[in-house]
Amino acid sequence: MPTPTISSLLYQYIVGGVLFVIGMILVFKSDVVDLRLRTYRTSAIWLIAGYFIYLAIHSFFFFVAPRL
């Protein structure tokens, strides 16, 4: 099995991040989500935090776990 490189990880999260940001912009521009309400604000924060948490977990298994 070929060893994955950093470029594959960067590609995955840069392209995915751009699509994620476009989706978030479309949702906020369409007034579907009102950030003045606490539930929507909390959901938006969890979505953004979840993206970075998943990036951190994936990076851990990408770089650290193979050396264990």
N, C-alpha and C positions, 0 to 999 in steps of 0.2 A: 504494500500500500504506500503511495507517495506521501511524503511528509508535507503538511500544509505550510504555507509561508505566511509572513505577516501581510503580504499584499492581498491575500484572499480574505483575511480577517478585516482589513481596512476597507476593501471593496464592499464586503457584506454590510458593514455598519455605516459607511458613507452613503452608499446607494439607499440602504434601508432608512437611514436617518433623513435623507432628503425626502423620500416618500412619506415618512412619518411627519415631517414638518409641513409638507404640502397638505397632507390630510388634516393636520391640526389647524392650519390656516383656513382651509375651506370650511371646517366646522365652526370656527370662531367668526368668520366673515358672514356665514349664512344665518347668524343669530339663532342657531339651534341651541347653543350653550350660552348661558348668561353667567359670566364670571363673578357677578355680584352675589350670586347665591353660593352659600358655603359648600353644598354638595357637589356642584359642578366644579368649583375651584379645587376641592379636595380630589375629585376624580382626575382633573387635568394634571395636578401635581403627581398623583400616583402613576399616571400614564408616562409622564416624563421621567420620573424616578425609576419606574420599572424598566424603561428602555436602557438606562445607564446601569441599573443593577444587573440586568441580563447581559449587557456588554462586559461587566466586571466578572461575572461568573464564567462566561464563555472564554474570556481572556485568561482566567485562571486555569481552566481545563486545557487551553490551547498552549500556554507557556509553562506552567508549573507542574501540572499533573503528569505529563509524560516523563518528567525527570524524577518522579517519586518512586 
